[in-house]
Amino acid sequence: MKQVRGPKSEVRSHDADALDPKSGAQDQTLVGPRPSYTGRRTALLILIIVGGLLALYPLQKTIESESASAQGEHEELMFLPAESQFSRLAGGYSGLLAVIYWTRAVQYYGRHHLAHSKDYALLGTLLDTATKLDPHLLVAYRFGSIFLAGRPPEGSGNPQQAIYLLQRGIVANPDYWRMWQDLGFIYYWDMKDYAHAARAFQTGAQRPGALPWMRVLAASVAAAGGEIQTSRVLWTEIARTAGNDEIRHTAELHLTVLEAQEELKRLDGVIAIYQQKQRQAPRSIDDLVVAGYLHGIPLDPSGERFVIGPDGHASLGPRSRIDLELAQ
């Protein structure tokens, strides 16, 4: 298990490549987070469990042999010092102790995961201990948050605790943009909080070295969460500063979708007013024009007429070239 230090170090965790989209994979992130992230999460968890069970094996055997008399349901407790004891116990080896506690956390998680347990009561404490001993142990924040956020038995089912862990990591490593990425995914996948997810991606995109697709994620997630104006601002900025034609074209497509969405929302409001005053539903957009509720036939960004669908709401015409699925 490689120790991953702070953002100024060149040492990288073995997870970096797994979470780094390659240049050829950018297309897959242009419309927002994809379910493949969950598959990657599962694969990474398996790798970490195996690595943790093998790492520092001789040291772990020594610890366990010396404490055999205290074995029991909560035997992990004997390895958890009070925070006030950290300095005295660590001496000049806080980094080494941090790795030991991180390894302990991986092993604890691994045993409970393999046993299909739903009780990960000590996981958060072990992760807190490791990261307090070494606030720059990035791997503990990043994978620890995955352990905490996953639903039992995949994890402890505590995404809020995962968010707290990542927020602590961000404070200790403010320029490490990938923790903002992890925070955004937990808000998106585990909390279904699209507004906070978009803000996390947007903030992370402003950190040094952040990859361009972080801004794309922020814009896509903002639209998915109903924050159309925020998404419009972000996509406009992406289109203005895009480093290649493909990203610029994608941004422009999303802007047309947002324009269509806003017009559909406005037309639904006009339809509701018509129904209230005329005491009947309009049969077509033409009815709204004839009655004076619209000054002309509205067209979508591709130049096609809007229509009123069978459900009574405004919708795109059958020949429209606007793909509303881009906003989902």
ZADO-1210 file (C-alpha; in nm, 4 decimals, padded with zeros to 6 digits):
<atoms>
<atom x="00.0000" y="00.0000" z="00.0000" code="MET" pos="1"/>
<atom x="00.1604" y="00.3242" z="-00.1113" code="LYS" pos="2"/>
<atom x="00.1261" y="00.6193" z="00.1176" code="GLN" pos="3"/>
<atom x="-00.0185" y="00.9142" z="-00.0664" code="VAL" pos="4"/>
<atom x="00.1035" y="01.2476" z="00.0595" code="ARG" pos="5"/>
<atom x="-00.0287" y="01.5953" z="00.0086" code="GLY" pos="6"/>
<atom x="-00.0853" y="01.7770" z="-00.3177" code="PRO" pos="7"/>
<atom x="00.2740" y="01.9070" z="-00.3385" code="LYS" pos="8"/>
<atom x="00.4142" y="01.5550" z="-00.3512" code="SER" pos="9"/>
<atom x="00.4676" y="01.3722" z="-00.6763" code="GLU" pos="10"/>
<atom x="00.3759" y="01.0391" z="-00.5156" code="VAL" pos="11"/>
<atom x="00.0378" y="00.9221" z="-00.6401" code="ARG" pos="12"/>
<atom x="-00.2036" y="00.6658" z="-00.5058" code="SER" pos="13"/>
<atom x="-00.2742" y="00.3538" z="-00.7053" code="HIS" pos="14"/>
<atom x="-00.6294" y="00.4868" z="-00.7407" code="ASP" pos="15"/>
<atom x="-00.5293" y="00.7926" z="-00.9395" code="ALA" pos="16"/>
<atom x="-00.5281" y="00.6261" z="-01.2778" code="ASP" pos="17"/>
<atom x="-00.8553" y="00.4502" z="-01.2032" code="ALA" pos="18"/>
<atom x="-01.0287" y="00.7770" z="-01.1288" code="LEU" pos="19"/>
<atom x="-00.8463" y="00.9884" z="-01.3885" code="ASP" pos="20"/>
<atom x="-01.0413" y="01.0044" z="-01.7145" code="PRO" pos="21"/>
<atom x="-00.8034" y="00.9652" z="-02.0089" code="LYS" pos="22"/>
<atom x="-00.8190" y="01.2154" z="-02.2892" code="SER" pos="23"/>
<atom x="-01.0023" y="00.9646" z="-02.5041" code="GLY" pos="24"/>
<atom x="-01.2620" y="00.9054" z="-02.2342" code="ALA" pos="25"/>
<atom x="-01.3728" y="01.2655" z="-02.2020" code="GLN" pos="26"/>
<atom x="-01.6723" y="01.2045" z="-02.4271" code="ASP" pos="27"/>
<atom x="-01.8253" y="00.9872" z="-02.1571" code="GLN" pos="28"/>
<atom x="-01.8248" y="01.2676" z="-01.9029" code="THR" pos="29"/>
<atom x="-01.9619" y="01.5441" z="-02.1223" code="LEU" pos="30"/>
<atom x="-02.3219" y="01.4897" z="-02.0176" code="VAL" pos="31"/>
<atom x="-02.2731" y="01.4237" z="-01.6488" code="GLY" pos="32"/>
<atom x="-02.1882" y="01.1393" z="-01.4125" code="PRO" pos="33"/>
<atom x="-02.2430" y="00.7911" z="-01.5517" code="ARG" pos="34"/>
<atom x="-02.3338" y="00.4635" z="-01.3779" code="PRO" pos="35"/>
<atom x="-01.9852" y="00.3333" z="-01.4639" code="SER" pos="36"/>
<atom x="-01.8586" y="00.5284" z="-01.1644" code="TYR" pos="37"/>
<atom x="-02.0410" y="00.2813" z="-00.9396" code="THR" pos="38"/>
<atom x="-01.8693" y="-00.0089" z="-01.1148" code="GLY" pos="39"/>
<atom x="-01.5343" y="00.1587" z="-01.0717" code="ARG" pos="40"/>
<atom x="-01.6124" y="00.2135" z="-00.7054" code="ARG" pos="41"/>
<atom x="-01.6824" y="-00.1590" z="-00.6559" code="THR" pos="42"/>
<atom x="-01.3639" y="-00.2612" z="-00.8380" code="ALA" pos="43"/>
<atom x="-01.1564" y="-00.0196" z="-00.6342" code="LEU" pos="44"/>
<atom x="-01.3049" y="-00.1480" z="-00.3097" code="LEU" pos="45"/>
<atom x="-01.2002" y="-00.5026" z="-00.3969" code="ILE" pos="46"/>
<atom x="-00.8459" y="-00.3893" z="-00.4753" code="LEU" pos="47"/>
<atom x="-00.8201" y="-00.1965" z="-00.1497" code="ILE" pos="48"/>
<atom x="-00.9489" y="-00.4866" z="00.0596" code="ILE" pos="49"/>
<atom x="-00.6911" y="-00.7210" z="-00.0886" code="VAL" pos="50"/>
<atom x="-00.4139" y="-00.4656" z="-00.0525" code="GLY" pos="51"/>
<atom x="-00.5063" y="-00.3841" z="00.3043" code="GLY" pos="52"/>
<atom x="-00.5163" y="-00.7454" z="00.4092" code="LEU" pos="53"/>
<atom x="-00.1634" y="-00.7941" z="00.2739" code="LEU" pos="54"/>
<atom x="-00.0045" y="-00.4649" z="00.3775" code="ALA" pos="55"/>
<atom x="00.2010" y="-00.4525" z="00.6945" code="LEU" pos="56"/>
<atom x="00.1122" y="-00.8150" z="00.7650" code="TYR" pos="57"/>
<atom x="00.4153" y="-00.8855" z="00.9886" code="PRO" pos="58"/>
<atom x="00.3521" y="-00.5750" z="01.1983" code="LEU" pos="59"/>
<atom x="-00.0168" y="-00.6559" z="01.2301" code="GLN" pos="60"/>
<atom x="00.0601" y="-01.0110" z="01.3458" code="LYS" pos="61"/>
<atom x="00.2877" y="-00.8730" z="01.6158" code="THR" pos="62"/>
<atom x="00.0202" y="-00.6340" z="01.7378" code="ILE" pos="63"/>
<atom x="-00.2452" y="-00.9023" z="01.7454" code="GLU" pos="64"/>
<atom x="-00.0228" y="-01.1575" z="01.9198" code="SER" pos="65"/>
<atom x="00.0562" y="-00.9072" z="02.1947" code="GLU" pos="66"/>
<atom x="-00.3114" y="-00.8318" z="02.2473" code="SER" pos="67"/>
<atom x="-00.4578" y="-01.1815" z="02.2145" code="ALA" pos="68"/>
<atom x="-00.5952" y="-01.1725" z="02.5684" code="SER" pos="69"/>
<atom x="-00.8263" y="-00.8870" z="02.4768" code="ALA" pos="70"/>
<atom x="-00.9870" y="-01.0463" z="02.1727" code="GLN" pos="71"/>
<atom x="-01.3609" y="-00.9898" z="02.1537" code="GLY" pos="72"/>
<atom x="-01.6384" y="-00.8253" z="01.9662" code="GLU" pos="73"/>
<atom x="-01.4846" y="-00.4794" z="01.9999" code="HIS" pos="74"/>
<atom x="-01.1178" y="-00.5684" z="02.0117" code="GLU" pos="75"/>
<atom x="-01.0452" y="-00.2823" z="01.7715" code="GLU" pos="76"/>
<atom x="-01.1036" y="-00.0365" z="02.0540" code="LEU" pos="77"/>
<atom x="-00.7654" y="-00.1078" z="02.2110" code="MET" pos="78"/>
<atom x="-00.5948" y="00.0389" z="01.9056" code="PHE" pos="79"/>
<atom x="-00.7763" y="00.3713" z="01.9265" code="LEU" pos="80"/>
<atom x="-00.5917" y="00.6273" z="02.1396" code="PRO" pos="81"/>
<atom x="-00.7561" y="00.9415" z="02.2644" code="ALA" pos="82"/>
<atom x="-00.6797" y="01.2442" z="02.0477" code="GLU" pos="83"/>
<atom x="-00.4889" y="01.3988" z="02.3369" code="SER" pos="84"/>
<atom x="-00.2489" y="01.1019" z="02.3279" code="GLN" pos="85"/>
<atom x="-00.1575" y="01.1351" z="01.9593" code="PHE" pos="86"/>
<atom x="00.1521" y="01.3477" z="02.0074" code="SER" pos="87"/>
<atom x="00.2906" y="01.1357" z="02.2918" code="ARG" pos="88"/>
<atom x="00.2291" y="00.8049" z="02.1172" code="LEU" pos="89"/>
<atom x="00.3415" y="00.9153" z="01.7733" code="ALA" pos="90"/>
<atom x="00.6681" y="01.0773" z="01.8687" code="GLY" pos="91"/>
<atom x="00.8385" y="01.1356" z="01.5362" code="GLY" pos="92"/>
<atom x="00.6507" y="00.8548" z="01.3629" code="TYR" pos="93"/>
<atom x="00.3037" y="01.0007" z="01.3115" code="SER" pos="94"/>
<atom x="00.3245" y="00.9219" z="00.9394" code="GLY" pos="95"/>
<atom x="00.3997" y="00.5560" z="01.0064" code="LEU" pos="96"/>
<atom x="00.1244" y="00.5321" z="01.2676" code="LEU" pos="97"/>
<atom x="-00.1155" y="00.6947" z="01.0248" code="ALA" pos="98"/>
<atom x="-00.0411" y="00.4223" z="00.7689" code="VAL" pos="99"/>
<atom x="-00.0894" y="00.1558" z="01.0375" code="ILE" pos="100"/>
<atom x="-00.4297" y="00.2972" z="01.1310" code="TYR" pos="101"/>
<atom x="-00.5254" y="00.3338" z="00.7668" code="TRP" pos="102"/>
<atom x="-00.4304" y="-00.0310" z="00.7134" code="THR" pos="103"/>
<atom x="-00.6308" y="-00.1178" z="01.0227" code="ARG" pos="104"/>
<atom x="-00.9306" y="00.0664" z="00.8771" code="ALA" pos="105"/>
<atom x="-00.8991" y="-00.1249" z="00.5486" code="VAL" pos="106"/>
<atom x="-00.8782" y="-00.4576" z="00.7322" code="GLN" pos="107"/>
<atom x="-01.1723" y="-00.3674" z="00.9551" code="TYR" pos="108"/>
<atom x="-01.3756" y="-00.2712" z="00.6499" code="TYR" pos="109"/>
<atom x="-01.2621" y="-00.5814" z="00.4617" code="GLY" pos="110"/>
<atom x="-01.3629" y="-00.8247" z="00.7385" code="ARG" pos="111"/>
<atom x="-01.7050" y="-00.6678" z="00.7800" code="HIS" pos="112"/>
<atom x="-01.7619" y="-00.6413" z="00.4058" code="HIS" pos="113"/>
<atom x="-01.6708" y="-01.0055" z="00.3423" code="LEU" pos="114"/>
<atom x="-01.8968" y="-01.1087" z="00.6310" code="ALA" pos="115"/>
<atom x="-02.1837" y="-00.9044" z="00.4778" code="HIS" pos="116"/>
<atom x="-02.2055" y="-00.7089" z="00.7999" code="SER" pos="117"/>
<atom x="-02.4229" y="-00.4008" z="00.8336" code="LYS" pos="118"/>
<atom x="-02.2376" y="-00.2713" z="01.1380" code="ASP" pos="119"/>
<atom x="-01.9287" y="-00.0601" z="01.0679" code="TYR" pos="120"/>
<atom x="-01.9419" y="00.1226" z="01.4001" code="ALA" pos="121"/>
<atom x="-01.5671" y="00.1792" z="01.4353" code="LEU" pos="122"/>
<atom x="-01.4862" y="00.2601" z="01.0738" code="LEU" pos="123"/>
<atom x="-01.5277" y="00.6337" z="01.1097" code="GLY" pos="124"/>
<atom x="-01.3126" y="00.6430" z="01.4219" code="THR" pos="125"/>
<atom x="-01.0311" y="00.4492" z="01.2567" code="LEU" pos="126"/>
<atom x="-01.0352" y="00.6821" z="00.9579" code="LEU" pos="127"/>
<atom x="-01.0416" y="00.9890" z="01.1818" code="ASP" pos="128"/>
<atom x="-00.7427" y="00.8555" z="01.3727" code="THR" pos="129"/>
<atom x="-00.5404" y="00.7896" z="01.0572" code="ALA" pos="130"/>
<atom x="-00.6112" y="01.1310" z="00.9083" code="THR" pos="131"/>
<atom x="-00.5484" y="01.3182" z="01.2322" code="LYS" pos="132"/>
<atom x="-00.2121" y="01.1493" z="01.2651" code="LEU" pos="133"/>
<atom x="-00.1328" y="01.2491" z="00.9065" code="ASP" pos="134"/>
<atom x="-00.3662" y="01.5160" z="00.7640" code="PRO" pos="135"/>
<atom x="-00.2065" y="01.4667" z="00.4210" code="HIS" pos="136"/>
<atom x="-00.2773" y="01.0954" z="00.3883" code="LEU" pos="137"/>
<atom x="-00.4943" y="01.1478" z="00.0817" code="LEU" pos="138"/>
<atom x="-00.5743" y="00.7827" z="00.0208" code="VAL" pos="139"/>
<atom x="-00.7438" y="00.7600" z="00.3628" code="ALA" pos="140"/>
<atom x="-00.9742" y="01.0501" z="00.2836" code="TYR" pos="141"/>
<atom x="-01.0579" y="00.9364" z="-00.0674" code="ARG" pos="142"/>
<atom x="-01.1135" y="00.5641" z="-00.0200" code="PHE" pos="143"/>
<atom x="-01.2308" y="00.6097" z="00.3371" code="GLY" pos="144"/>
<atom x="-01.5150" y="00.8240" z="00.2085" code="SER" pos="145"/>
<atom x="-01.6123" y="00.5439" z="-00.0322" code="ILE" pos="146"/>
<atom x="-01.6160" y="00.2942" z="00.2558" code="PHE" pos="147"/>
<atom x="-01.8366" y="00.5253" z="00.4605" code="LEU" pos="148"/>
<atom x="-02.0789" y="00.6280" z="00.1861" code="ALA" pos="149"/>
<atom x="-02.1649" y="00.2868" z="00.0383" code="GLY" pos="150"/>
<atom x="-02.4864" y="00.1179" z="00.1404" code="ARG" pos="151"/>
<atom x="-02.4466" y="-00.1884" z="00.3670" code="PRO" pos="152"/>
<atom x="-02.2941" y="-00.4366" z="00.3132" code="PRO" pos="153"/>
<atom x="-02.0894" y="-00.2422" z="00.0553" code="GLU" pos="154"/>
<atom x="-02.0152" y="00.0224" z="00.3162" code="GLY" pos="155"/>
<atom x="-02.1326" y="00.1735" z="00.6391" code="SER" pos="156"/>
<atom x="-02.4222" y="00.3601" z="00.4783" code="GLY" pos="157"/>
<atom x="-02.3151" y="00.6925" z="00.6217" code="ASN" pos="158"/>
<atom x="-02.2609" y="00.9405" z="00.3359" code="PRO" pos="159"/>
<atom x="-02.2869" y="01.2338" z="00.5749" code="GLN" pos="160"/>
<atom x="-01.9853" y="01.1033" z="00.7663" code="GLN" pos="161"/>
<atom x="-01.8070" y="01.0546" z="00.4333" code="ALA" pos="162"/>
<atom x="-01.8760" y="01.4174" z="00.3467" code="ILE" pos="163"/>
<atom x="-01.7384" y="01.5293" z="00.6837" code="TYR" pos="164"/>
<atom x="-01.4206" y="01.3247" z="00.6260" code="LEU" pos="165"/>
<atom x="-01.3686" y="01.4778" z="00.2812" code="LEU" pos="166"/>
<atom x="-01.4357" y="01.8271" z="00.4109" code="GLN" pos="167"/>
<atom x="-01.1631" y="01.7770" z="00.6695" code="ARG" pos="168"/>
<atom x="-00.9338" y="01.6533" z="00.3953" code="GLY" pos="169"/>
<atom x="-01.0089" y="01.9587" z="00.1832" code="ILE" pos="170"/>
<atom x="-00.9254" y="02.1910" z="00.4716" code="VAL" pos="171"/>
<atom x="-00.5914" y="02.0125" z="00.5219" code="ALA" pos="172"/>
<atom x="-00.5187" y="01.9907" z="00.1475" code="ASN" pos="173"/>
<atom x="-00.6966" y="02.2902" z="-00.0075" code="PRO" pos="174"/>
<atom x="-00.5355" y="02.2673" z="-00.3514" code="ASP" pos="175"/>
<atom x="-00.5973" y="01.8966" z="-00.4087" code="TYR" pos="176"/>
<atom x="-00.8861" y="01.9119" z="-00.6537" code="TRP" pos="177"/>
<atom x="-00.9669" y="01.5412" z="-00.6587" code="ARG" pos="178"/>
<atom x="-01.1234" y="01.5539" z="-00.3138" code="MET" pos="179"/>
<atom x="-01.3744" y="01.8033" z="-00.4530" code="TRP" pos="180"/>
<atom x="-01.4428" y="01.5473" z="-00.7256" code="GLN" pos="181"/>
<atom x="-01.5039" y="01.2765" z="-00.4634" code="ASP" pos="182"/>
<atom x="-01.7249" y="01.5112" z="-00.2631" code="LEU" pos="183"/>
<atom x="-01.9314" y="01.5908" z="-00.5706" code="GLY" pos="184"/>
<atom x="-01.9839" y="01.2239" z="-00.6530" code="PHE" pos="185"/>
<atom x="-02.1012" y="01.1433" z="-00.2993" code="ILE" pos="186"/>
<atom x="-02.3493" y="01.4303" z="-00.3113" code="TYR" pos="187"/>
<atom x="-02.4622" y="01.3116" z="-00.6552" code="TYR" pos="188"/>
<atom x="-02.4772" y="00.9334" z="-00.6139" code="TRP" pos="189"/>
<atom x="-02.5358" y="00.8801" z="-00.2433" code="ASP" pos="190"/>
<atom x="-02.7200" y="01.1936" z="-00.1297" code="MET" pos="191"/>
<atom x="-02.9056" y="01.2791" z="-00.4546" code="LYS" pos="192"/>
<atom x="-02.8203" y="01.6395" z="-00.3686" code="ASP" pos="193"/>
<atom x="-02.7562" y="01.7822" z="-00.7123" code="TYR" pos="194"/>
<atom x="-02.7174" y="02.1438" z="-00.6034" code="ALA" pos="195"/>
<atom x="-02.4331" y="02.0640" z="-00.3618" code="HIS" pos="196"/>
<atom x="-02.2816" y="01.8215" z="-00.6136" code="ALA" pos="197"/>
<atom x="-02.2701" y="02.0911" z="-00.8797" code="ALA" pos="198"/>
<atom x="-02.1079" y="02.3364" z="-00.6383" code="ARG" pos="199"/>
<atom x="-01.8472" y="02.0810" z="-00.5367" code="ALA" pos="200"/>
<atom x="-01.7561" y="02.0107" z="-00.8994" code="PHE" pos="201"/>
<atom x="-01.7529" y="02.3818" z="-00.9779" code="GLN" pos="202"/>
<atom x="-01.5280" y="02.4652" z="-00.6817" code="THR" pos="203"/>
<atom x="-01.2964" y="02.1741" z="-00.7593" code="GLY" pos="204"/>
<atom x="-01.2693" y="02.2914" z="-01.1190" code="ALA" pos="205"/>
<atom x="-01.1068" y="02.6101" z="-00.9904" code="GLN" pos="206"/>
<atom x="-00.8311" y="02.4283" z="-00.8025" code="ARG" pos="207"/>
<atom x="-00.4809" y="02.4054" z="-00.9515" code="PRO" pos="208"/>
<atom x="-00.4420" y="02.1262" z="-01.2055" code="GLY" pos="209"/>
<atom x="-00.8126" y="02.0365" z="-01.2218" code="ALA" pos="210"/>
<atom x="-00.9112" y="01.8706" z="-01.5482" code="LEU" pos="211"/>
<atom x="-01.1570" y="02.0521" z="-01.7788" code="PRO" pos="212"/>
<atom x="-01.4344" y="01.7949" z="-01.7420" code="TRP" pos="213"/>
<atom x="-01.4899" y="01.9095" z="-01.3820" code="MET" pos="214"/>
<atom x="-01.6592" y="02.2191" z="-01.5217" code="ARG" pos="215"/>
<atom x="-01.8627" y="01.9995" z="-01.7547" code="VAL" pos="216"/>
<atom x="-01.9782" y="01.7899" z="-01.4587" code="LEU" pos="217"/>
<atom x="-02.0739" y="02.1029" z="-01.2665" code="ALA" pos="218"/>
<atom x="-02.2837" y="02.2344" z="-01.5554" code="ALA" pos="219"/>
<atom x="-02.4517" y="01.8992" z="-01.6240" code="SER" pos="220"/>
<atom x="-02.5382" y="01.8307" z="-01.2613" code="VAL" pos="221"/>
<atom x="-02.6727" y="02.1828" z="-01.2114" code="ALA" pos="222"/>
<atom x="-02.9160" y="02.1248" z="-01.4993" code="ALA" pos="223"/>
<atom x="-03.0150" y="01.7830" z="-01.3622" code="ALA" pos="224"/>
<atom x="-03.0935" y="01.9496" z="-01.0297" code="GLY" pos="225"/>
<atom x="-03.3161" y="02.2107" z="-01.1904" code="GLY" pos="226"/>
<atom x="-03.0692" y="02.4979" z="-01.1551" code="GLU" pos="227"/>
<atom x="-03.1092" y="02.6033" z="-01.5170" code="ILE" pos="228"/>
<atom x="-02.9667" y="02.9536" z="-01.4777" code="GLN" pos="229"/>
<atom x="-02.6560" y="02.8214" z="-01.2982" code="THR" pos="230"/>
<atom x="-02.6127" y="02.5596" z="-01.5681" code="SER" pos="231"/>
<atom x="-02.6500" y="02.8244" z="-01.8394" code="ARG" pos="232"/>
<atom x="-02.3756" y="03.0389" z="-01.6871" code="VAL" pos="233"/>
<atom x="-02.1411" y="02.7402" z="-01.6560" code="LEU" pos="234"/>
<atom x="-02.2027" y="02.6115" z="-02.0095" code="TRP" pos="235"/>
<atom x="-02.1553" y="02.9611" z="-02.1498" code="THR" pos="236"/>
<atom x="-01.8186" y="02.9864" z="-01.9779" code="GLU" pos="237"/>
<atom x="-01.7196" y="02.6394" z="-02.0990" code="ILE" pos="238"/>
<atom x="-01.8102" y="02.7321" z="-02.4573" code="ALA" pos="239"/>
<atom x="-01.6109" y="03.0552" z="-02.4298" code="ARG" pos="240"/>
<atom x="-01.2954" y="02.8969" z="-02.2880" code="THR" pos="241"/>
<atom x="-01.3080" y="02.5458" z="-02.4394" code="ALA" pos="242"/>
<atom x="-00.9703" y="02.4159" z="-02.5451" code="GLY" pos="243"/>
<atom x="-01.1045" y="02.2067" z="-02.8325" code="ASN" pos="244"/>
<atom x="-01.3923" y="02.2139" z="-03.0785" code="ASP" pos="245"/>
<atom x="-01.5595" y="01.9025" z="-02.9409" code="GLU" pos="246"/>
<atom x="-01.6071" y="02.0442" z="-02.5911" code="ILE" pos="247"/>
<atom x="-01.7177" y="02.3774" z="-02.7386" code="ARG" pos="248"/>
<atom x="-01.9752" y="02.2018" z="-02.9572" code="HIS" pos="249"/>
<atom x="-02.1040" y="02.0026" z="-02.6598" code="THR" pos="250"/>
<atom x="-02.1409" y="02.3201" z="-02.4556" code="ALA" pos="251"/>
<atom x="-02.3355" y="02.4855" z="-02.7361" code="GLU" pos="252"/>
<atom x="-02.5686" y="02.1842" z="-02.7607" code="LEU" pos="253"/>
<atom x="-02.6384" y="02.2040" z="-02.3882" code="HIS" pos="254"/>
<atom x="-02.7111" y="02.5752" z="-02.4169" code="LEU" pos="255"/>
<atom x="-02.9739" y="02.5078" z="-02.6837" code="THR" pos="256"/>
<atom x="-03.1313" y="02.2437" z="-02.4597" code="VAL" pos="257"/>
<atom x="-03.1462" y="02.4898" z="-02.1697" code="LEU" pos="258"/>
<atom x="-03.3045" y="02.7496" z="-02.3978" code="GLU" pos="259"/>
<atom x="-03.5676" y="02.4978" z="-02.5062" code="ALA" pos="260"/>
<atom x="-03.6360" y="02.3958" z="-02.1463" code="GLN" pos="261"/>
<atom x="-03.6930" y="02.7550" z="-02.0406" code="GLU" pos="262"/>
<atom x="-03.9311" y="02.8152" z="-02.3324" code="GLU" pos="263"/>
<atom x="-04.1240" y="02.4970" z="-02.2533" code="LEU" pos="264"/>
<atom x="-04.1595" y="02.6120" z="-01.8938" code="LYS" pos="265"/>
<atom x="-04.2845" y="02.9523" z="-02.0099" code="ARG" pos="266"/>
<atom x="-04.5351" y="02.7962" z="-02.2502" code="LEU" pos="267"/>
<atom x="-04.6701" y="02.5695" z="-01.9764" code="ASP" pos="268"/>
<atom x="-04.7358" y="02.8825" z="-01.7733" code="GLY" pos="269"/>
<atom x="-04.9241" y="03.0378" z="-02.0659" code="VAL" pos="270"/>
<atom x="-05.1268" y="02.7182" z="-02.1105" code="ILE" pos="271"/>
<atom x="-05.2229" y="02.7238" z="-01.7417" code="ALA" pos="272"/>
<atom x="-05.3442" y="03.0855" z="-01.7720" code="ILE" pos="273"/>
<atom x="-05.5436" y="03.0005" z="-02.0850" code="TYR" pos="274"/>
<atom x="-05.7117" y="02.7069" z="-01.9084" code="GLN" pos="275"/>
<atom x="-05.7972" y="02.9203" z="-01.6078" code="GLN" pos="276"/>
<atom x="-05.9511" y="03.2031" z="-01.8092" code="LYS" pos="277"/>
<atom x="-06.1053" y="03.0091" z="-02.0983" code="GLN" pos="278"/>
<atom x="-06.2127" y="02.7174" z="-01.8789" code="ARG" pos="279"/>
<atom x="-06.0874" y="02.4716" z="-02.1363" code="GLN" pos="280"/>
<atom x="-05.7531" y="02.3401" z="-02.2505" code="ALA" pos="281"/>
<atom x="-05.5991" y="02.4752" z="-02.5699" code="PRO" pos="282"/>
<atom x="-05.5874" y="02.2257" z="-02.8543" code="ARG" pos="283"/>
<atom x="-05.2725" y="02.3695" z="-03.0076" code="SER" pos="284"/>
<atom x="-05.0234" y="02.6530" z="-02.9823" code="ILE" pos="285"/>
<atom x="-05.2337" y="02.8301" z="-03.2466" code="ASP" pos="286"/>
<atom x="-05.5174" y="02.8624" z="-02.9923" code="ASP" pos="287"/>
<atom x="-05.2850" y="03.0557" z="-02.7628" code="LEU" pos="288"/>
<atom x="-05.1900" y="03.2906" z="-03.0464" code="VAL" pos="289"/>
<atom x="-05.5490" y="03.3476" z="-03.1625" code="VAL" pos="290"/>
<atom x="-05.6604" y="03.4229" z="-02.8050" code="ALA" pos="291"/>
<atom x="-05.3813" y="03.6780" z="-02.7676" code="GLY" pos="292"/>
<atom x="-05.1763" y="03.4915" z="-02.5088" code="TYR" pos="293"/>
<atom x="-04.8815" y="03.4696" z="-02.7480" code="LEU" pos="294"/>
<atom x="-04.7717" y="03.7289" z="-03.0027" code="HIS" pos="295"/>
<atom x="-04.6571" y="03.4700" z="-03.2533" code="GLY" pos="296"/>
<atom x="-04.5763" y="03.1040" z="-03.3071" code="ILE" pos="297"/>
<atom x="-04.2786" y="03.0226" z="-03.0807" code="PRO" pos="298"/>
<atom x="-03.9947" y="02.8224" z="-03.2342" code="LEU" pos="299"/>
<atom x="-03.7373" y="02.6074" z="-03.0574" code="ASP" pos="300"/>
<atom x="-03.3617" y="02.6719" z="-03.1058" code="PRO" pos="301"/>
<atom x="-03.3567" y="02.4345" z="-03.4043" code="SER" pos="302"/>
<atom x="-03.6273" y="02.6419" z="-03.5779" code="GLY" pos="303"/>
<atom x="-03.9169" y="02.3982" z="-03.5281" code="GLU" pos="304"/>
<atom x="-04.2568" y="02.4769" z="-03.3784" code="ARG" pos="305"/>
<atom x="-04.3472" y="02.3807" z="-03.0249" code="PHE" pos="306"/>
<atom x="-04.6612" y="02.1719" z="-02.9842" code="VAL" pos="307"/>
<atom x="-04.9023" y="02.0810" z="-02.7086" code="ILE" pos="308"/>
<atom x="-04.8633" y="01.7138" z="-02.6223" code="GLY" pos="309"/>
<atom x="-05.1322" y="01.4601" z="-02.5268" code="PRO" pos="310"/>
<atom x="-05.0675" y="01.5377" z="-02.1599" code="ASP" pos="311"/>
<atom x="-05.1631" y="01.9014" z="-02.2131" code="GLY" pos="312"/>
<atom x="-04.8099" y="02.0325" z="-02.1661" code="HIS" pos="313"/>
<atom x="-04.5904" y="02.2095" z="-02.4170" code="ALA" pos="314"/>
<atom x="-04.3404" y="01.9853" z="-02.5913" code="SER" pos="315"/>
<atom x="-04.0983" y="01.9820" z="-02.8804" code="LEU" pos="316"/>
<atom x="-04.2332" y="01.9211" z="-03.2270" code="GLY" pos="317"/>
<atom x="-04.1810" y="01.5853" z="-03.4003" code="PRO" pos="318"/>
<atom x="-03.9110" y="01.7304" z="-03.6279" code="ARG" pos="319"/>
<atom x="-03.7215" y="01.9135" z="-03.3562" code="SER" pos="320"/>
<atom x="-03.3479" y="01.8497" z="-03.3431" code="ARG" pos="321"/>
<atom x="-03.3189" y="01.9374" z="-02.9726" code="ILE" pos="322"/>
<atom x="-03.2167" y="01.6420" z="-02.7536" code="ASP" pos="323"/>
<atom x="-03.3650" y="01.7034" z="-02.4088" code="LEU" pos="324"/>
<atom x="-03.1947" y="01.3887" z="-02.2800" code="GLU" pos="325"/>
<atom x="-02.8718" y="01.5861" z="-02.2653" code="LEU" pos="326"/>
<atom x="-03.0093" y="01.7607" z="-01.9580" code="ALA" pos="327"/>
<atom x="-03.0875" y="01.4387" z="-01.7719" code="GLN" pos="328"/>
</atoms>
